[in-house]
Amino acid sequence: MAVTAHLLLIDQTGRILLQQAANGRWGLPATELRFDVSPQRHVVAFAGRDLGIEIAERDLLLAHVNAHRTTERGTVRLVFSVGVWNGEPAQSAWRQWASPGKPPERMATWDAQALPVLLTFTPYTEIGWASPDWPVLP
């Protein structure tokens, strides 16, 4: 089972930061937790290294937990809302600010399902357990 951390950064105009994965799909910036350091410390390091912004652990809010199951594996996803950060995310063709109501067409499956829920302040969801007849998520 994997545990991932996702960052929910919302700018002053209400847009969210998205990052493009190697498969071309867009989603929240995310990192797989290894537990060699605390999850919050890992997220702070990820934000500095991969996004080029400085955040403090005290500015992370655990906004959502998701248990996600596919036929291949299970994942627990922690979504941290970042209230304050220093700097601007590094410019990249793989990064963009997007309106939550009009995300890019090529959203990653989990992110497309989770984004509307994240904006309603729902603390916990499960994906993949409702019915064995549901299609398998990538």
C-alpha positions in Angstrom: 0.0 0.0 0.0 1.3 3.5 -0.9 0.7 6.7 1.0 0.9 9.9 -1.0 0.7 13.5 0.0 -1.0 16.1 -2.3 -0.7 19.9 -2.0 -3.7 22.1 -2.4 -2.5 25.6 -3.1 -5.1 28.2 -3.9 -3.9 31.6 -5.1 -5.6 35.0 -4.3 -7.8 34.7 -7.4 -9.1 31.2 -6.3 -7.1 29.2 -8.8 -5.4 25.9 -7.8 -1.9 24.8 -8.7 -1.8 21.7 -11.0 1.2 19.7 -12.1 1.4 17.5 -15.2 2.6 13.9 -14.7 4.8 12.0 -17.2 1.6 10.4 -18.6 0.3 13.9 -19.6 -2.4 14.0 -17.0 -2.9 17.0 -14.7 -3.3 16.8 -10.9 -2.4 18.3 -7.6 1.3 18.4 -6.9 2.0 15.1 -5.1 4.7 13.0 -3.6 4.9 9.4 -2.3 5.7 9.4 1.4 8.7 7.2 2.4 8.5 7.7 6.2 12.2 8.4 6.6 11.0 11.7 8.0 7.6 12.9 9.2 4.9 13.4 6.5 4.7 17.1 7.1 8.5 17.5 6.9 8.5 15.5 3.7 5.8 17.8 2.2 7.8 20.9 3.2 11.0 19.5 1.5 9.0 18.4 -1.6 7.5 22.0 -1.9 10.9 23.5 -1.8 12.7 21.0 -4.1 10.0 20.4 -6.7 7.8 23.5 -6.6 10.4 26.2 -5.6 8.3 27.6 -2.7 9.0 27.7 1.0 6.3 26.5 3.4 6.4 25.9 7.1 4.9 22.9 8.8 2.6 25.1 10.9 1.0 26.4 7.6 0.0 22.9 6.5 -3.6 21.8 7.2 -4.6 18.2 6.7 -7.7 19.0 4.5 -8.7 15.6 3.3 -7.9 11.9 3.6 -8.8 9.4 0.8 -8.7 5.7 0.8 -8.3 4.6 -2.9 -8.4 1.1 -4.1 -7.8 -0.3 -7.6 -7.4 -3.9 -8.5 -3.6 -3.5 -8.4 -3.1 -1.7 -5.1 -4.5 0.5 -2.4 -3.4 4.0 -1.7 -4.0 6.4 1.2 -3.9 10.0 0.0 -3.4 12.9 2.3 -4.3 16.3 1.0 -2.6 19.2 2.7 -4.0 22.7 2.2 -1.2 25.3 2.3 -2.4 28.5 3.8 0.8 30.6 3.4 3.9 30.1 1.3 6.9 32.2 0.3 7.8 32.6 -3.4 6.1 31.7 -6.6 6.0 28.2 -7.9 8.8 27.7 -10.4 7.7 28.4 -14.0 7.4 25.2 -16.0 5.4 23.8 -18.9 4.4 21.0 -16.4 2.8 23.4 -14.0 -0.2 25.7 -14.2 -2.8 27.6 -12.2 -6.3 26.6 -13.1 -9.9 27.5 -12.1 -11.4 24.6 -10.1 -14.5 24.9 -12.1 -12.6 24.6 -15.4 -9.7 22.2 -14.9 -7.7 21.0 -17.9 -9.4 18.3 -20.0 -6.6 15.7 -19.3 -7.0 15.5 -15.5 -5.7 12.4 -13.7 -8.6 10.2 -12.8 -8.2 10.5 -9.0 -7.7 14.2 -9.2 -10.8 14.7 -11.4 -12.9 12.8 -8.9 -11.4 14.3 -5.8 -11.2 18.0 -6.8 -15.0 18.7 -6.4 -14.9 17.0 -3.0 -11.9 18.9 -1.8 -13.7 22.2 -2.5 -16.6 21.2 -0.2 -14.4 20.6 2.9 -15.3 16.9 3.1 -12.6 15.4 5.4 -12.7 11.8 4.2 -13.7 9.8 1.1 -13.3 6.3 -0.3 -12.9 5.4 -3.9 -13.0 1.8 -5.2 -15.1 -0.1 -2.6 -18.7 0.7 -3.6 -19.3 -2.1 -6.0 -17.3 -4.9 -7.6 -18.9 -3.9 -10.9 -17.4 -0.5 -10.9 -14.8 0.1 -13.7 -11.2 -0.2 -12.6 -9.5 3.1 -12.1 -6.1 3.6 -13.7 
